[in-house]
Amino acid sequence: MSLARTRSVTGSQHTKNSFTRTALGAAVGVALSANALAGFPTLYGKLQLTAGQYDFEKIAFAPTAAGATTYRHIGATDVTTELDSFTVESIGSRLGVQGDFDAAAGVNVFYRVEYGVDADNGTNSNGRELVQRNIFGGLRGEWGALLAGKNDTPLRSLAGRNGTIVKNGYVPAVQRTDIDRFNEAPLADIGTYLVGENRVDNVIQYTSPILLGGLEINLAAVQGEETGVSQGATNQQDDNNFASGQSVSVGYGKTGWFIGAAYESNVVNSDTLRAIGEVTFGPIKLGAIYQTAERHEDYDTLGGFGTFVNATPTTVGAQNGLNPLSEWDGAAGTAYQEQDGYVLNGVWKIAGPWSAKFQYANSTSTPSNETYGDVDLDALAVGLDYALNDATRLFSYYAEVETQGDAAISTKATTDNVLTVGLDFRF
């Protein structure tokens, strides 16, 4: 939808018809001129609303003493329900403006300003109405594209759902995967199982032109913008140079298949290698992700895990606020030093507007507290979509995540699940 406002001007007064023709012509001319100056801005958005039942389990840590408000975080023999609630949520809803225009011969300017919105209650967990998503501007030519701002890393974008800025809009320039089948869905988004789903600040990114009929290369330099003045052994403040973090991806796609690989160094404290592949057999599309990650330095811990759920847990228990993996690290608020994992999934276009989806994920994470053994995560998600049109779908899905770590922390695994129905539409 154009944001430019058109104005009518008075033309010839000889007849009503000539007046109408002249006014219409002038209005179109003014609109086109305004659009040319503004860079053809387009307002767009997405609303994704769900209603579902959550059932979350947490480790039942014992208090340090009778009546104490602190907890031992070891030796638990049971689990307790942390959240058992029917919840209406806004999942990945957003509002944005984007566009592009020719600035000079062979040089195209493009931009995107996008914010997340919460349609269920108007504000997010931080009490804000808008949450920054991808916001950037850049230049594009036959040599590729260069942007600066806040953006998904190339490693994250490799899993699909994001295209390349091309002329006249934000659309994929090459056959791409949509292997993130349950994108942004609580307990089913791949960020629930694997690190690396990062949207970073202060990024400068280069995207190559399409090479060899389907090859695209992305290079991102992430600026840490630290001071360079050490604050201690665990806070060196030495990420103060150009490209203190780097993310690189290579993807090649054709009709019916896509392969890609990405590597990140020092992005959200992590060094991560990800490989993906997807293939289509008639109405069935199958995909796989393999990933290995470790903390960037000895004093860092692996960061970037998803929050596992958009609903707000209760404030009961010492484990409140910890995702299921961090519970198994032996102390509150800690994370992991390395992780290996994979995701297997697929979609089956059954008939007409109906599609079925499935996903299985597994990851093994080594706690930063090396006193304890690895944590195994197993997850399952199944879903059914009904497309009303290209921009609107009704859907339902069930997702379950089970985590099991060292028996010295707890002798029982925790299992979290959600069953939900929803509406997703774009405008």
URRADA-V959105 format. One record per pair of residues at least 4 apart in sequence whose C-alpha atoms are under 6 Angstrom apart, sorted by the first residue. I is the first residue (numbers start at 1). J is the second residue. Records with the same first field share a line. If there is no record, write none. Layout:
I: J, J
This chain:
1: 42, 43
2: 42
6: 27, 31
7: 27
8: 23, 27
9: 23
10: 23
11: 19, 22, 23
12: 19
13: 19
19: 23
20: 24
35: 39, 40
39: 99, 100, 101
40: 99
41: 98, 99
42: 97, 98, 99
43: 96, 97
44: 96, 427
45: 94, 95, 96, 426, 427
46: 93, 94, 425, 426
47: 93, 424, 425
48: 90, 91, 93, 423, 424
49: 89, 90, 422, 423
50: 88, 89, 421, 422
51: 87, 88, 420, 421
52: 86, 87, 419, 420
53: 85, 86, 418, 419
54: 84, 85, 418
55: 83, 84, 416, 417
56: 81, 82, 83, 416
57: 80, 81, 82, 414, 415, 416
58: 79, 80, 82, 414
59: 79
60: 76, 78, 79, 80
61: 73, 76
62: 71, 72
63: 68, 70, 71, 72
64: 70, 71, 72
73: 330, 331
74: 409
75: 408, 409, 410
76: 410
77: 410, 411
78: 412
83: 313
89: 120
90: 118, 119, 120
93: 116, 117
94: 115, 116, 117
95: 114, 115
96: 113, 114
97: 112, 113
98: 111, 112
99: 110, 111, 169
100: 109, 110
101: 108, 109
102: 108
103: 107, 108
106: 141
107: 140, 141
108: 139, 140
109: 138, 139
110: 137, 138
111: 136, 137
112: 135, 136
113: 135
114: 133, 134, 135
115: 130, 131, 132, 133
116: 130, 131
117: 130
118: 122, 123
122: 129
123: 127, 128, 129
124: 128
134: 150, 151
135: 149, 150
136: 148, 149, 150
137: 147, 148
138: 146, 147
139: 145, 146
140: 144, 145
144: 207, 208, 209
145: 206, 207
146: 205, 206
147: 204, 205
148: 203, 204
149: 202, 203
150: 200, 201, 203
151: 199, 200
152: 199
153: 199
154: 247, 248, 249
155: 249, 262
156: 197
157: 162
159: 179, 180
160: 177, 178
161: 178
163: 171, 172
164: 172, 173
165: 170
166: 170
174: 214
175: 253, 254
179: 287
182: 188, 189
183: 189
184: 189
185: 189
186: 308, 309
187: 192, 308, 399
188: 399
191: 197, 306
192: 306, 308
195: 304, 305
202: 222, 223
203: 221, 222
204: 220, 221
205: 219, 220
206: 218, 219
207: 217, 218
208: 216, 217
210: 214, 215, 216
211: 215
214: 252, 253
215: 251, 252
216: 250, 251
217: 249, 250
218: 248, 249
219: 248
220: 246, 247
221: 243, 246
222: 243, 245, 246
223: 242, 243, 244
224: 239, 240, 244
225: 240
226: 237, 239, 240
227: 237
228: 237, 238, 240
229: 237
230: 236, 237
231: 235, 236
232: 236
234: 299
239: 244
245: 265, 266, 267
246: 264, 265
247: 263, 264
248: 262, 263
249: 261, 262
250: 260, 261
251: 259, 260
252: 258, 259
253: 257, 258
256: 279, 280
257: 278, 279
258: 277, 278
259: 276, 277
260: 275, 276
261: 274, 275
262: 273, 274
263: 272, 273
264: 271, 272
265: 271
266: 270, 271, 296
268: 303
269: 295, 296, 302, 303
270: 294, 295, 296, 302
271: 293, 294, 296
272: 292, 293
273: 291, 292
274: 290, 291
275: 289, 290
276: 288, 289
277: 287, 288
278: 286, 287
279: 285, 286
280: 284, 285
283: 348, 349
284: 347, 348
285: 346, 347
286: 346
287: 345, 346
288: 343, 344
289: 342, 343
290: 342
291: 340, 341
292: 339, 340
293: 338, 339
294: 337, 338
295: 300, 301, 302, 337
301: 335, 336, 337
302: 336, 337
315: 320
322: 326
326: 334, 335
328: 405
329: 367
336: 366, 367, 368
337: 366, 367, 368
338: 365, 366
339: 364, 365
340: 363, 364
341: 362, 363
342: 361, 362
343: 360, 361
344: 359, 360
345: 358, 359
346: 357, 358
347: 356, 357
348: 355, 356
349: 355
350: 354, 355
353: 386, 387
354: 385, 386
355: 384, 385
356: 383, 384
357: 382, 383
358: 381, 382
359: 380, 381
360: 379, 380
361: 378, 379
362: 377, 378
363: 376, 377
364: 375, 376
365: 374, 375
366: 374
372: 406
373: 406
374: 405
375: 404, 405
376: 403, 404
377: 402, 403
378: 401, 402
379: 400, 401
380: 399, 400
381: 398, 399
382: 397, 398
383: 396, 397
384: 395, 396
385: 394, 395
386: 393, 394
387: 393
388: 392, 393
391: 425, 426
392: 424, 425
393: 424
394: 422, 423
395: 421, 422
396: 420, 421
397: 419, 420
398: 418, 419
399: 417, 418
400: 416, 417
401: 415, 416
402: 414, 415
403: 413, 414
404: 413
407: 411
